[in-house]
Amino acid sequence: MEDDMIAEGHHHIPGPDPSVSELPPYPFLNMTVYRLMMWMNSGSHQKSQTEDVIQAKDFNQKDLDGFSVRRCLRTLDNHTTNKESAVFPDDWVEADINIDIPTKTKDEQSFSVLGFHYRPLAAVIHSAFADIQANAFRLFPFKHLWKDPLDNQEQHVFDELYTSDSWLEAQDNLQQQPKELGCSLERVIAGLMFFSDATHLANFGTAKAWPLYLYFGNLSKYARSSPTSGACHLVGFFPSLLDSIKDVLSNLPRISKTGILALQTHCQRELFQGCWNILLDAEFISAYRHGLVLRCPDGISRRVFPRIFTYSADYPEKVLIATIKDMGSCPCPHCFVLKVSFGFLGLFRDMRDRVASLRAYSLARVSEACDLIYQWGNTVDGSKVQMTLRQGSWVPTMNALVDKLGPLGFDAFRILVVDFMHECELGTWKALFVHLVHLLYALPGGDGLVARLDNRFRQVPSYGNGVIRRFANNTSEMKRLATRDFENILQCAMPVFEGLFPADHDVIVQSLLYRFVHWHALAKLRVHTESMLSVLDETFKKLSHQLCKFHDFTCAAFTTTELLKERAARERKATREPLCPNDPDPGISSQKAKKFNLNTYKFHAMGDYVRSIRLFGTTDSFTTQIGELAHRALKAFYPLTNKLDTPTQLATHEHRRHVLRRIAESGQSSYAQANKDTAVDAPLAFNLKHHHYIPTLSHNHPLDLFRFLRQHDNDPAVAVGMDISYCDHMFTDDEHSSVVIPDNKIYSVQTMQYDTINPRTHSDIMVLSGETKPQHPYWYAHVLGIYHMDVRFNIEGSMKMRQVEVLYVTFIEESDRDAFGTHLIPAFASGRGTGFLCHGKFFARQGDESDDWEAYYIGIFVDRDMFMCYTQHGIGHPTVLREMTRDCINAELADSPDCDLDSDSEDVEDIGCESDSEDTQESGAESEIDEDGDNLEMEVEEEEEDDYDDEHLSF
């Protein structure tokens, strides 16, 4: 793997000689003005960015004489008037949308919404294929296969959109179409991926925008996910209904308050679908049917057919796109499964119904409902209309995607992919976490239990460069938490919640938390294989079983009420919306009961992940987080506007940034072309052979070895002659004598790079087991210090000097428990003690600590790579490591022949084991090992049976 990474390393291409004056690109007169305008239109306000302008070699203050920002912007906006400028066919267009407001008569009233700003989709495709980034487009899909070196079994790999089943199917269907008359060009697909999401533009005020982004699936997801790659094409701003429409609706005859709300919702649906009617113009429909003849970056002309593969949005926008009722009787945009059946989550009946009742548009019902409204004067929320649309939860609005593209075989519901961020991390997991806090408050001494929960979260160590951050505030209050914060809470939840619930409920909660974080890790993988999808499918079924058990047993055992923040939010809402005289008093001053609800679309959507990954690749390819990152540019441009007609000005700024990016790329392309002969032979920018290294070999902190040993003479952490007989290789006396440390001095430093190691902040490390046949492939340790030294080696009678970098570590476990770990979380339920070291201050303890945690949990879910280290399925992981992992699994299964393999049994509990840091000679404790491969360690109780997964490695 290391050699492959070196082969794929980026070659360093030297930049232009700064001493040579560069010619400014059109329409700028000099490089000083060009760089200044590039900074201004980048949306950045950082001082470091301005240094690139002022500290440039050719910066000249005189170049700014007579400089005018407005004049430069006018010139930039009118760039197409000069033949030397780049041509952008996808300029912004503004259109108005007319909405027919139904009345109780046969005559409807028209309402016009001004200012739908968009770029024609066909023109955007033209521009994208003319862009320098099109050099990285994949025009021909392929089936990605991987031959597992462990068993020589060939598996289908799911990662990119252009290797997915849906693209391969679309390519086959395209090749089966009759060719255009007299055309022999190759036919390829432009994969369109849409994202839309409304966002606030400022921290204060009501300014918001509703952008529509377009990405091309022909580009790798690793480029698309970067907000600075230029892969995002902003193609429109959906307008919102003006407040003045309420005046129009309230003046309608014989209309009630609920009727006004129903009409307002109906008008919003009509507005959204009206926007898509404009976007799907005749030119795009022609391109969808007949293709566009475009010159591709390789110089070959091809006929390019646009195909819409995914549309990423949160649930409120999904129901707009699918034209279904928000949380109606059939709330799923993919299938007709009834909401009352969501409680059968993960059962055979549920999985069967998802496939057997895929959603298909009911044009007859929707047309009949529209006739009732517009021709016969029925109200939108009238009984006749509701009865007509009830089956399928349709709404009386024609679906533009179905109307325009349905006759061409387009499925408008399959493109609505799962939304991992909103539906899982901010949806199902947040709902579960909130209810766990509800349950803690419902227990005797609930306030103290929640305080213990917050205290435990604050003691969880950080990991990596912002991967797991410190939980500084009270986690239970959930103040201003982002998506990554809820993800971190999930990854660290098991040891934090352990022991807070009564014993019978604690087992259920721990099993549920493990299943949830296991499913979360699998669903978020960037590369899937057939075997891993099978694991994901089975894990979902086990998670569903645990959710139902938690709902039926634990939740039913306690009476839970809303949190203080939930009560305050409800009271604020009630204050804004005064009650009608006939409405009952909900009792604002009393706490409202809160129950755990499984009958929601977000829990139902968890069963669609395997199907979505097979069709469109892994979830990181179409997650709404990509669209959320694209919002940053709009929020950066908003302060540059005058806050009037915001979409127009944001469109102008986006257009300028697009022009400047094309100008910059044209210059880079020219330079790269001029240096293409020298770029191939350029040296590698880095060498991956040296993974861990000390960045600065400082000699400022020398340490005399003998003085150090005298100072810590009675410290057990510095004991000489420790037992290492369990290692498979021990150094002989002659080997020890061949190493000479001059002056007995070593030098201390603070950090070691690659995976940043710091004894104070990131002291937990993992190493491969030193045993030939280990029961576990890793060892775990705390780093006490980082040192480097100048060493003389006596090799065959010749003394050679060498620089050596070492870590001073203390291993957590004895030889019967091999270990490797980078994120060690204290097992809070086991408490602190002196099982490892006696009471007192020692070199191995940080700060003022006088005891240690008795046991640790190993956080294997901190990132994807760490998680795959504990499975035998990781593509790209060393074969030796995967083989060792597989052998450990088989050895543990052989040691537990009486284990119950039926994981779906009602009486089976998922219980792991702890990583015991106690000295077994002192405590006499002997730990057991759970067969759940990727489980965080939990304490094993003898009366409980273990649930076994043979596909993962235990601790």
N, C-alpha and C positions, 0 to 999 in steps of 0.2 A: 504493500500500500504506500509505503514511504517513497519508493522509487517512482510509483505512478504519480504521486503528488509533485515530485521534483520535475518529472517530465512535463507536467501540466502547469508548471509555474510560469508566471508572466515574465516575459523578457523586458528588461528595462530599455526603453527607447529614449535616448537623450533628447532633451528639448532644444528649441532654437537657441542659438548663441545670443545671450542678452546684449552683447556688445554690438551686434548687428541691428541696425534700426529696421523695424518691421513696417511694412506698408499698411496703413489703416484700411480696414474693410469699408466698403460703401455702406451707408452714406456719410461716414465720419471723416473729418478733415485730418485728424491726427490720432495717435494711439492713446494720448492722455484723455481726450474726450470719450473715446470708445470705451476705455476701461471704467471711466466714471459712470457712463450710462449703463454699462453692464452691471455695475454694483447697484445702481439705483433701481433697476428693473429686476434685480434678483429677489427683492423682497427682504433682504437681510439688513439689519440695523446694527450689526456687530462691528466694533471698532477694528477687529482683526481683519475684516474684509476690506476696510478702507486702506489698510496698510498695503494691500496688493496694488492699489492704485498709486498711492503717494510714494512708496518705496520702489516702484518700478525703475529699471535702469534708464529708460528713455522718458521718464516723467519730466515735463517742462512746464513751469508755471506760466510762461508766456503763451503756451497753447490755449490757455483759458481766457485770454483777453478777448472780450466781446462775446464770450460764451453765454448762451441763453438756453435754459432747459426746455422752455416751451417751444422754441424754434427747432431744437433737436428732436423733440418728440413729434412735432408736426411733420418734420422730414421723415422720421422713422415710420409714422403712420401712412405716409404717402409713398412708400418705398416702391410700389409697383409702377410708378410713372417713369422710372428709369430702366433702360434695357439691361443695365449691368446688374440690377438687383435680382434677388431670388423671387420666384413666382410662387405665390401661395394661393391655390384655388379654393382653399377652405376658409375664406374670410367669414366673419360673423354676419348673420342675417337676423333681422328683427321682424317678427310677425305678430299679428293680433289673433286672438281666439274668441270666437263667438259661442256662447253657451245658451241653449234653449232652456229657459226656466219653465217647468210645467206648472200650469194652474188648474183649477178645478173645472175650467171650461175647455173646450176643444182648441182654443187659441193659446199658444205659448208666447212667453215674453223673452226677448233676446237680451243678453247681457254680454258686453264685450270686455275681455281682459287684455290689457295692452302689455306689450313688452316681453314676448317670448323670444329670448336671444338664443340662437343655435348656430351650429355649423352643419352644412349638408353632409350627410354620412358618406355619400359617394365621393365627395370632394376630400373628406378626411382620409379616405382610403387611398385616393390618388396621392395626397401629400405624404402619407406614411410610407408608401412604397418608393417615393422619391427622396425620402429622408436618408441620411447616412446610417441611421440605426437599422434600416432595412437590410443591411449587410449581414445582420445576425438573425434574420428571419429564417425559420424552418418552413419550407414550402411543401415538403413531401413528408407525410406522417409515416411512422414506422412502429412496429410492435417491439417494445423493449423487452428483451429476454435476458435472463441471468441464469447461468449454470452454477449451481451451488457446489463448491469444491468438496464439501463434506460428504455428500451423497451422490454427486453428479446428476442431480435432478434439475431439469430445466423449468424455470418459473417465469411467469409474466410479471413484469415490473410496472408499477403504476407511479408515475411522478409528474411529468409534464402533460399539458393539455394535448400537445401534438403526438403523444404516444397513447392517448386514451382510447377507449372503445368507441366513444361517440365520434371522434374525428376519423378514425379508421372506417367507421360505418358511413360517415358523410362522404369520405373520399370514394368509397366503393359505389355509393349511389350516384355520385357525380360522374364517374367514369361510365356508368351504365346509361346515362342520359344521351340522347342523340346529339351529335356535334352540330355546332352552328354551320349553316350552309356556307361552303367554301372556306371553312376555317380548319386549319390543321395544327393550331397552336396547342401547347400543353395546357391542361386545365388543372389549376391549383386552387386552394381554399385560403381565404383570409379569415382567420378565426376571430370573431368579435366577442369581447367580454365586457359587459356593461356593469357599472357601479353607480348607484345613486343613493344619496342620503342628505337630508336637511341638516344644516349645522348653524350654530350661532357664530357670528363673526367677531364678537367682542365679549369681554367678560361682563360688561354692564350694558343695559339697553336691550332693545328688541331686534336689533339688526340681525338678519339671518339670510342665508342663501340655500338654494336647493339645486346643487350642481349634478350634472350627468357626466360621468367619466367613461371613456372608452379605452380599453387596452386590447392589444393584438396578441392572441394566444400563440401566434407564430414565434413570438419572442419568449425566451426562457423566463420562467417565473422568478428566478433570482435577479434578473434585470427589471422585471415588472414591479417587484416588491420594493425597489429602491425609489424613494420619492424624488431623488435628484438625477435619475437616469434619463429623464425625458420620455419615458415610455407611456406616460399618462397623457391622453388627449381629452381635454375639456371640450365637450361638444354641445353643451347647452345648460341653461338655467331654467328649471321649471318654475313658473310663476305660482304664487299663492293667491287665493281669493282675497280680493280687497274687502276691507271692513264695510265699505259702502254697499256691499251686496245684502247686508242685513237690512238696510233701509228699503231696498227693493222688495225683499221677501216679506218684511213686516207690513208693507202696504198692499199685499195681496189680500183679496177678500176671503173672509171666513177661514183664517189660518190660525192655528194654535202655536204655543211655544214649542211643543214637540214637533209640530209640522215644520216650523222654521229650521230646527236643528236637522231634521231629516232631509229637507231641501238643500241645506247648506252642505251636508255630506254628499248628497247626490251631485251638486254642482262641482264639488272638488274632484269627484271621480270623472265627471265629464271633462273638466279642464285637463286633468292628467292624460286621459285618453286622447283628447284633442291635440295635445302636444305631440304624442306619438303618431297621430295621423299626419302631422306636418313633417316629422322626422322621417317617416316611411313614405317619402315622396316618390313620384313616378320614376325618377332617375335611379333611386336605390332599388325599387322593385324590379326595374329592368336589369340592373346589375345582378340582383339576386337570381333572376331567371336566366339571363343570357351571359352574365359575366362582364368584366371590364378588361379591355386589352391594355396591359401595363408593361412597361419596360422594367424588368427586375434588376436588382443590383449587379447580377452577373452578366448584364448586357443582353439577355435573352428576353424577348417579348413573350408573355404568357397571357392566357385568359384567366383572370382572377375572379372567383366567385365568393362573395361575402356570405358567411354563415354565422348566425348568432348561436353561441354555445352556452353561455352562462349569463345570468343577471343576478348580481349580488346586492341584496338589500335586507333591511330588517323587516320584521313581520308587518308593521303598518304599511310599508310600501309594497310588500309582496301581495297583500290583499288588493291594493290598487292595481297592480300589474295583472293579477289573475282575475280581477273583477268579481270578487267574492265578498261576502259579508264578513266584517271583522268579528272574529270569535263567534260565528254562527254555529248552527248545528253540525256543519261539516267544515271546520275551520282550516283544514290542511289544504294548501295550494297544490299538493301532489296527488292526493287520493280522495275518495269519497268516504273514508272511515268516519263514523259518527263520533262526535265529541264524547258521548256517554260510553263509548267503547275504548277510550284512551286508557282506561284503568287496566286493560289487558296487556299492558306494555310488555313486549318481549316474548309473549307466549306464542305458540304455534298459530293460534287463531289470528293474532295481531299481524304476524309476519305474512300470513297467507292473504289476509284482506288487503294489505298494502299493495300487493302485486296484482290481485284480482280486480281491484276497484280503482285503477289509475284514473285520474281526473281527465275528462274530455269535455270540451265546450258544448253546452246545450244551446245552440243558436235558436232553436224553435221556442224554447221557454223564454229566453231573453227578448226575442222579437215580440212574443205575445204580451209580455209585461210592458214593453215600450208602447205597444198599441193601446193597452189599457190606460196608460198614463197620458199619452199625447193625443190620442184620437177619441177616447171615451171619458177623459176628465177625471180619472181615478188619481188619488194621491199616491206619492211615492211610497209611503209607509202604510197604505191601505190594505185591507184584508185580502182583496182579490189579487193584488200584486204580490203580497207575501205568500199566499197559497200557491201561486204560479211558480215562484222562485225558491220555495222552501227546500225542495229536494235538490241538494247540491249547494245550498247557501249562495245562490247567484244574486247579483244586483242588476237593476234595470239600466245597465250601461253597456254599450257595444264595445267589445274588446278590439282595439285597433290592431294588435299583433295578430290575433286570430283572423280578423277581417282581411288584412292585407297579405299576410304570409301563410295563413292556414291553407289556402288552395294549393300552395307550393309544397305542402307536406311538413310544414313547420309546427312543432309542438311548443306552444307558449307556456306550458306548465312545467315541462321537464327542465327548462333553463333556470328555474328558480331554485338555485342550489342552497344547501344548508349554510347557515350563518353561524360559524363556530363562536365568534366573539359575543354577539348579542344573545344567541339562543342557548349557549352553554355557559361560558364564563360569567356573563352578566345576566344569564337567565336561570337555567336549572341549578347550577352550582350556587349562585347567589341566593336563590330561593331556599335551597337546602341549608346553607350556612345560617341564614336569618332564622330559620325555624329551629336549628340547633341552639341558637341563642335564646329563642323563645322557651325551649324546653329547659334550659339551665335556669332561667328565671322562675320557671314553674316548680322547680325542685325546692325542698326545704333548704333555706340558706342560699337562695339563688343569687342574691347580690354578691355574696362572697365567692361563689363558684365562677361568676362572670369576671370578677376581679382577678381570680386565679388564672382564668383563661387569658386575660389581657397581659398579666405578668409573665406567663409562659411564652406568649408570642414575642414579648420584648426580649426574652432571653435566647430566642432562636438566632443562631449566628448567620451572618450574611454569606453569600457564595458568589464567586466569580465577579466579573465586572458588571454589576447591576443585575445579575441574573436573579438572585434572591437578595432583597434589600432588607435592612433592619426595619422591624415593625416598631416605629417610634411611638405612635399614638395608641389609644385604646382601640384595638382592632374590632371589638364588639360594637363600637359606635359607628363604624363604617363611614367616617367623615372624609369626603373628597377622595374616594378611592378610585383609581383607574383600573382598567382591565387587567393589567399586569399585577396589580395588588391582589385582586381576587384569585388570580392564578397562583401567586405565591402562597396565599392562605391555604388553598387546596393542597399544594405540594407539601406543606408543613403541618397539616391539620391533624394527622393521626397521633403523633406523640403529644400534641397540645391538648386534645380532647380526652386522651386516655385517662381513665380513673375518675373523671368528673361525674359520670352517670352511675347509677346503681349497677351492680355487677351484671345482672341479666340483660340490661339495656346497653351497657358499655360494650359487650361483645357484638351486639347488633350494629351499634354506631361505628365501631372500629372496622367491622367487615364492610359496611357500606362505604366508609371513607376510602378504604383500600380499593374497592371495586371502582369507585368513581375516579380516583386519581389514576388507576390503571387504564381505565377506558379513555380518560382524557389524554394520557401519554400516547396511547395507540392512535387515537383519532387525529392527533396533531403531528404525526410523523411526516417527514418530507418525502420519504420513499416507502412504498408499500409493495409487497409481493403477495402472491396468492396465499401463501401460508400465513402471512401476517394479517391479511384480511379475514381469514378464517378465525384467527385468534381474536380479532376485533369483534367479529360477529358473536363468538361465544362469550366474550367478556361483556358485551351488551346484554345478552340474555341473563348472565349472572348478576349484573348490575340491576337489571329490571326486577329480578327476584328479590334482591336485597332492598330495593326501594319499596316494593310492595310489603315486604316483611316489616320494614321500618314504619311504614304508614299504618299497617294493621295492628302492630303490637306496641311499639314504643310511643308513637304519636297518640294512639287511642288511650294510653295509660295516664296521660296528663292533660290538664286543662290549661291551654296556653292563651295568652293575651298579647295584644300588640305592644311593641316597644314604645318608649317615650317619644322617639323621633317619628314613628309612624302615627302615633296619636296626634302630635303637633301638626303633621302634614295633613291629617284628616280634618282637624279643626280649621286650619287655614283654608282648605278647600271649601268647607261648609260656610265659612265667612264670606268667601267670594261668590258662592252660589246660594243665595237665601232660599229657604224652603217655600214651596207653594202652600197655601192654606190647607189643602186637602191631604198633603203628604204627612205621614206619621213622623214623629220626632225620633231620630235615631239614637238619641242619648249621647250628645257630643261629650258631655263631661265625664262619662264612664268609659272604662277601657273596653275595647271591642275584642271579642274572641278571635283568635287567629288559628287556622287549621292548615295543615300541609296538604296542598292540592296537587295531585298527580294528573288530573284531567285537563292538562293544558297542552297547547300546540308545541311548546318548547320541549317538553318531555317526550311528546310523540315524535318530534323530529329527530331524536337521538337514534331512532331505528332506521333512518335514511342515509346514514353516513357510508355504509359499505357500498350501497348502490351508487351514491354520488361519486365516490372515489373511483369505482370501476368506470363510470361514464366520463368523468372530467378530470381525473388525476387527484392528487392529494389536496387536502383542504387549504394548505398555505397558498395554493395557486389562485383561489377565488375567495379568500376570506375578505370580509368587509374591512378588515384592518388596513388593507392596501388603500381602499378609498378614504378611510379616516386619515391616513398619512398625507393623502393628496390635498386634504382640506388646509394643510399648513400654508400652502402657497396663497390660497384665497385669504386666509386670516392675516397673512403678512402684507397683502396688497390693500386690505381694507383701510388701514390708516392713511394710505396715499390718496384715498377718494375724498370727495367733499360730502359724503354721506347722503347724497341725493341721487336718485336713479342708480342705486348701487350695482345691479347686474350689468348695466351698460358699461360702467367704468371698470368693473372687474373683468368684463370681456375685453375691454381695450388693453388693460394691463397684461392679461393672458396672451393677447395677440402680440404685444410688444416682446414679451418674454420668448414667445415662440419664434419670432423673427430673429431676435438676437441669438437664440440658441442655434438656429440654422446657420446664421452668419459665422458663429464661433466654430461650429462643426465643419463648415466648409473650409475654414482656415486650417483646422487640425487635419482634415482629410488631405489637403494639399501638402502639408508638411510631412504627413506620414507617407504619402506617395513618393515624395522626393527622397525619403530616407528608407524606403522599403528594402533596399539592398543591404543596408547596414543593420537593420533591425533584427534580422534573423540571427546574426552572429553576435548580438549583444549579450553580455553576461547576465546570468540570473540575478534578480534583485535580492534574493535571499536564499539561504540554504536551509532546508527543512531537516537536515540531519541532526542539527543541534536543537532539539525541542526546548529544553530548559536551559537557561543561561542567565548569568548575572550581568546586567547591562553595563555596570561600571565597576571594575575591579579596584575598589578603593582600598588604600592602605591606612586610612585614618583611624581605624579602630583595631589595633593589634591586640592579640590575646596570647599570653604566655600559657602554654599547656600545663606545665607543672604548677604554676601559681594558681591556675584555675582548679586543678585537682586538690590542692591544699585547702583552698577556700571552701570547697564543697566535699570535704573529706568524709563526712557522715551522711551525705545526701544520697539516698538510694537511686536517684535518677542518674547519678554520675558514678555509680558503682562499677568497679573494674572486675572483670571475670564473670560477667553475666552468662547464663546458660543459653547457648545457641546450638545445642546438640541436635535440635530438630531440623536445622537447615541441611540441605542436601550437599552443600559445599562449605567446608571450613578451611580457613587459611592456615598453612603450616607456619612453624616458627621461622623457617628460612624465608618464606614469603613475607612475613612481617619484617624480618631484618633487611630485606631488600629495599624497603621504603625509608627514606631519610627526610625529615622535616628540618630544614636549616633553622637554627636558633630556637627551635621548638615553638615557633610562632605561627599562628593562623590569624586570619583577618575576618572580622565580622561585618556583614552588610545587612540591610533591612529587607530587601525583596529579591526574588528570583522571577524572571519573566517567562513568557509563553502562557501557561496557566499561572497567573500571578500568585505567588506564595509569599506570605508575610506572617511571621510568627505571632504578631499581635492581632491581625484582622482575618487572615485566611491561612490558618495553620493546619488544616486537615488535608491530608494527602492520601493517595492510593498508589499501591505498587503491586506488581504481579507477585503471586505466591512463589516462594523460593523452593517449594517442594516439588518432587517429580510427579507424584500422584496426589494432588491436594483434594480435600473435600470441598473446598471453595477456592476460586481462582485468584483471590486478591487478599492483600494484607492492608490493614488500616493503621494510621499513625498520626500523631500530633507532631508538628515541627517545632522544636525548641530554639533552633538557631540556624542561620545560613552563613556559611564560611567558605573562604577560598584560601589556597596556600600554594607556595612554590615548593615542589617536591622533587627530590632526586631519586630516580629509580636505578637500581643495580640490575641491569639486564645483561646477562652473560659476561659479567666482569666489567661492563662499561656503564658509567654513571651518566644518566640523561635527565635533564631538567624538564619538568612538565607542570603546567598550571592545572590544579585540581579544584573543583567546586564540589562541596559536600553539604548535606543536610544533616543536622543533629536532630534525631527524632526519638520519640518514645512510642513503641507499638502498644496498641490498646489491648490486644488479645494475646493469649498464649498459643502454642503451636496447634492445639486441637481446633482452633477457630481461625482459619486463614482469613485475611481481610484486604480490602482496597476501598477507599472512600474519600470523597472530596467534600461532602457536606454531611457532617455528623451533627445530629440533633439530639440534645439530652433526652433521655427517657424520664420525663418529669415525674411520672407515677412511681418510679423506683427510688426517687429521692437522691440525696447526696450522702456520702459516707467515706469510710477509710479502708475500703476493701482492696484498693489498688496501692495506695501509699498510706502510711500512718499519718496521724493528725499532725499538722504543722506546715510551715512554709518551706517549699523546696523549689529547686531550679525548674522542675517540670510543671509547676503551677504558676499561673499568671497572676499578677496583681497581689491582692491581699488574701487570696483564697487559701484556706487551710484544709480543705477536703475536696473530693472529686465527685462527679456524677457516677453513680453506680453502673449505669448502662447507657448506651447510645442507640438511637435509630440512625440508619444509614439512608440518607435521602437520595434514592436512586432516580427520582422523577424530576430532578432539578433541570435537566435539559434532555433533548432527544438522544444525543450521543451517549450520555451517561446511562440512560434507560436501556439503550440497545447493548450496552456492555454486559447487562445481566440477562440477555437472551441469546439464543443461538442463531438468530435470524439476521443479524446485522450485515447488510451489504457494505463492503468496503472495510469492515473490521478484519484484523489479521485472522487468518484461518486457524492458527495455533490457539489463539484466544477463544475463538468460537468452539473449537474442538474441546478445549479444556472446560468450557462452560457446559457443553453437552455431556461430557463425561461426569462432571459433578452432579448434573441432574440425574443421570442414570444411576450413579452410585448412591445418591440419597434415596431414590425410589427403591433400589435393591435393599437398602437398610431398613425400609419401612414397608414390608410386604403386606401388612395388614391394613394399610391406609384405605380409606373409602374414596374411590375414584368417582363416585356419582356426585358431581358438584351441584346438581340441581335438586338433590334430596332436601326435603323440608327440614330435616333435623341436623343438617351439616352447617357448621359455622366456620367462617374464614378466619383462622387465627394464625398469626405468625409467631416469631420468637424474637427475643431481644438479643442485641449484640452485647454480651456480658463482658464488662471491663474488669471484673473482679479477678483477683489472683485465686485460681481454683485451689491451690494448696492451702491458702489461708481460710477461704470461705467454705470449701467443700461443695460448692454449688456446681452442678453439671447441667449445662444448657442443652435444650433440644433444638432440632432444626426443622422448620416447616418446609414442606415441599412446594409451597407457592413461590415460583421462581423470582418474581420481581416484587415481592412483598417487602414493605418496611417491617423491621423486626418488632414483634409484640410478645408479651409474656404468654407462655403456654400454660394453660391450666389442664391438669390431667383428665378431668372429667369431660372435657370438650374434645370432639373429634375434629381432625384437620381436614381441610378441603385442599385437594392437590391439583396443581396445574403442571403437567409434565413438560410444558413448553418453555418454562422459565426457571431461573436459578434461585435457590433459596439463600437465606443468610444463616 
